[in-house]
Amino acid sequence: MKNLIYELTGKDLITTQEWSVDELRIALNLAKEFKWVAHYYGVSKIPPVLERKTFFMLFFAGSTRTRAAFEAGMTYLGGHAQYIGAQETRIGEGEAVKDVAAMYERYGHGLGIRILDKAIDYKHGAGNQLIREVAKHVKIPVINMADDQFHPTQALADYMTFEELFPNPKGKKYVIMWAYSPVVRGPCSINEDLLMFTRMGVDVTVVYPPGYDLFPDVVGWAKENAKNSGSVLEFSNDYKEALRGAHAVFPRNWASRTLQELGYSKYGQEELRNYEKFKDWRVTKELMDLMDRSGVLMHVMPVFRNAEADDEVVDSPRSVLYEQAENGLWTKMAVLALTMAGLK
């Protein structure tokens, strides 16, 4: 396929921030090519570039879309994805991460890891640290399938969806909005979208109640991204003002920095009590009416209906959640093909 190159063979994807803009664009172009071929000719016309290759998927946390998309993607590419629940391994019984990593390197051609939220007591950095530890010990590509800080293949899907809707995305406005939820959620998709969209020149506004600001390292990267791409980056505590003229809104709950520092076991109940102060932080039809006439609702899912966004918005023609979820398949396939096709 014209967008399949081998320069990315063996490259880890732990956050989009560690790929160049050109590399991200290559992945997006290949994802779009896969989608076009599948829609017009059927998946049987997708070249089996990963034939007889195995992608191991180590899950410490559950998944609805990520697992399904990676498995389907490997099948479409002619390879095999093997699901491994962390509880089924000996990691929890004292086996060294280094030894586990070495085994998967010898058995297969790529390793995906998903470790976030309850699996690490919501503690900032714990999941990302484990993924980076594994990546140090293997030569096969390590793909972050979501940790406590980043979710790179999701951000690629989110941006791909936005660009499909707005083919000239520079100067368009993307709002990342803290939203009420009955449960605590980690910030991996929030951080990753913030980084991805500012890299690509989209104007981004992050709006949240007091106490829910993001960690300084991610904010610092995003500011540098915006400077380099010429985009506008703003932070606000006024969601109505933030949504005026927006082209897309992503309403999602994320844990406070206090909870991520202390852990859910110590601060979870207090966090949930604090959430009750912000039940009005949800996307309603009235809020959508403040947006640009072409503005849409985006979400990585699962979306908490009538909490993060009202049912009538989620089910409206202005919602692109299912299209966004589908694009997750194509971006994951692109990353798998780019990082594994050139391996022996």
N, C-alpha and C positions, 0 to 999 in steps of 0.2 A: 504494500500500500504506500502511496506517495508520501504520507506523513510519518511512516515508521522509519526511525533512524536507530543506529546502534551506539551512538556516542553516550547514551545514558545507561548502557548495560552495567548492571551491578550497583547502580546508584541507589542509596537509601532515600526514602521519602518520610521524614519525621515531621517536618513542617514545610509548607510552601515557601516560607521565608528563606530556606536554605537551597532552593532552586532559583536559578536566574529567571528573569522575565522571559527571556527567549526560550528557556526550557519549559516554563509553564505554558507558553504559547504553543510549543510543539505538542505538549500533552493535550491541550484543548483542541487543537486542529485534528489530532488523531481521534480523539473522542467524537468529534463532529463527523469525521469520516466513517467511523464504525456505525454511528447512528444512522447516517444517510444510507449506507449499504444495507443495514438490517431493515430499514423501513421500506426501501424501494425494491430490494432483491431478496430479502430474507437472510436470516443468520447463517444459512448454509453457504452463503457467498463470502462470508468473512474468512480470510485465510487462516488456517490452523497454525499460526506462528509459534504457539506454545505446545505443539504436539509432543506427548511423552514427557512433559515437564510437570512438576508438582509444586504447588504453592501450599505451604503449611500455614494454618490460621490458628493461632493460640489465643483463646478467649478467656480472659479473667472476668469479663463483664458481658452481659447479655446483649443481643442485637436482633432487630427485626429486619432492617434493610441492608446493613453493611455485610453481614454474613451471606445473605441471599444474593446480593449483587456480585460479590467476589466469586462465589461458587458458580453462578450463572456465567459470569465473565470468563472464567477459566474454561468452562465447558465450550463456550462459543469460540474460544481461541484454540481449542483442541487439546487442552491440558486437563489437569485434575487439581481441585482444591480439597484439602483434607482438614476438616474441623477437629480441633483438639480443645476440649474444655480443660482449663487449668486444674480443676479439681480432679481430673483424671490422670494427671501427671504426678511426679514425685517432688515437684517444686515446694509444695507446702510441707513436705516431710524432711526438708533439709538439703535436697539436692541443689548443688551450685548452679546458678544461672549460666555460668560459663560452660558447664558440662552439657546442659540442655541445648544451648545454642549450637555447640559443636556437633551434636547429634543431628539436629535438623539441617545443618549445612551439608552434612554428608548424605542425607537422605533425599534432599530436594533442591530446588532452584530458587526459592524465595520464601520469606517468612513474614507473615503479618501478625501484629500483636495488638490486642485491644485490652486496655487496662485503665479503668477510670472509676470515679464516683464511689459506690459502696465497696468496691474491691480494694480501695486504698483509703477508706474513711474520708474521702473527699480532700485529702491533704495535698496542697499545692506542690507540684514537682515530683511526687512519688512515682506516678506511672511513667512520666516522661523519662525519669532517671533510669527505670528498669529497661525501657526500650533502647536507650542510648548505651546501656551496659551490654545488652545483647549485641547491638550493632558493632561494638568494639571487637567482638570475638568471632565474627563471621565475615566471609567475603561475599556471600549471596546477598541480594538486596533485602533490607528490612523495611517493611511498609507499616507506618503507623495507622492502624484501623480505628484510632481514637484513644487518646490518653487524657489525663487531667488538664492538659494545656492546649492540645492541638488535634485537629481532625482534617488532615490535608486533602484527602480525596473528596471529602464533603465540600470543602471550600471550592475546589475545582468545579464540582457539579453546580454549586450555587452561582458561581460567576458565569459558568456556561449558560445557565438558564437566564440570567440577567442580560447577557450579551445577545442571546436569541431574541429577547423582547426588545432590547434597545441596541441595535447594531452599531451605533455610535455612542458608546457608554461614557466617554469622557464628558464631564460636566453634569451627568445625571446624578441624582441624589439617592443614596442607599441609607436607610435608617435602621440601626441596630437598637432595638428597644427592650429594656428590661421589662418583664411581664410577670404578673402574679401567677403562682403555681401552688397547688396543694402539697407538692413535694419539692425537695431541694434538687437543683440541677447544676452540673458542672459547667465551666465556661469554655470548653474546648472549641465548639463551633463558633462561639462569639469571637474568641481570640483569632481563630483562623480566618473567618470572614473579614474581620477588621484588617488583618495583614494582607490578604489576597486582594481585596477590593481597592485598598490604597495603593498597592503595587501597580494595579492596572489603570489607575487614573480616575477612578470613580470618586465623587464627593461622598464622604461618609460622615454621618452624625451618630454618635453613641449617646443614648439618653437613658437615664437611670435615676432612681431615688437616692437621696443622700445615704452614703455608706456602702454603695455598690459599685464604686469605681474599680477599674481594672488594675492589674498589677503594673508597676512602672516600666518593667522591661518590655512588655508587649506594647504599651502606649508609646514608649520611646521608638521602637521599631516602626510603628505605624506613622508616627510623625516624620520620621526620616523617609519612609516610603512616599508619603504625601508630598514632601518637599521634592523628591526626585521625579515623581510622576506629574507634578503640577496640580494635584487634586487638593480639595479643601477638606480638612479634618476638623470636626467640632465635637465638643462634649457639652451635654446639657442636662438639666434636671426638670425641664418642662416638655413633656411629651407632645402636648398639643402644638406648641410652637415648632418643635422638631419635625413634626409630620407635615407641616405646610409645604406644599409643592413637591413632596417626596415622590420618587418614581417606584420605590419598593420599601416595604417595611418588614423587618424580621423580628417579631415579638417573641422573646424567649427568656425564661427565668435563668438567672445564674446566681450562684452562691456568693455571699459577701466575702471579702478578703479575710475577715475575722474567722469565719467558719473554715475557710481553706487553710488558715494558719493553725487553728486549734483542732480541727477535725470534727466530723459530724457527731461522734460519740460524746464529745464534750460540749458542743455548742448547737447541736441540731434542733433541739426543742425550742431554744431561745430564738434561733433563726426563723423557725416556722411561726412563732408568735409575732415576730417582727413583720413577717410577710403580710399578716392580717391588716396592717396599716395601709397597705398598697393594693387593695383589691380592685381599685379603679384603674390600675395599670394593665389594661387589656385593650386589644384592638376591637373597636366596635364599628358599625356602619358609619356612625357620625364621624369617627376619626378618619376612616377611609375617605370620606367626603372632603377632608382637608387636603388630601394629597393631590398630586397631578391627576388629570382626568384619565391618564393611561396607567396610573399607579397600581401596583399589585401587592398582594400578600404573599410573602415567601416564608418558608419554615423548613428546617431540616427534618422535622418529625422525629419522635412522636410529638404532636401538638396537643396540648391540654385544652380541649374545647370548653368554651365558656369560662376559661380562666385566662390563658394567654391570648386567645382570640375567640370571639363569639361564633357560634355555629353558623349564623347567617353570613358571616364573612368567610369562614373556612369553606363553605359550600357554594360560594358565589362565583360568578364568572371571572372575578378579579383575583381569585386564588389560583396559584400555580404550583401547589404543593406536590401534586402527583407528577407533574412534568419535571419538577425539580428532583423528585425521588428517582424517576426513570433516568435522568441524566447522571445520577450517581453510578449506574451500571456502566455507562459509556466512559466516564472518567476513570473509574477503577480499571476497566479493561485497558485503557490507554496506558495507565501507569504500569500495569502488569506487563504489557507487550514491550514497552520501552525499556524496562529494567531487566527483563528476563529473556526476551527473544534471542539476544546475542550470546547467551550462556551456552556452554557445551553440555 
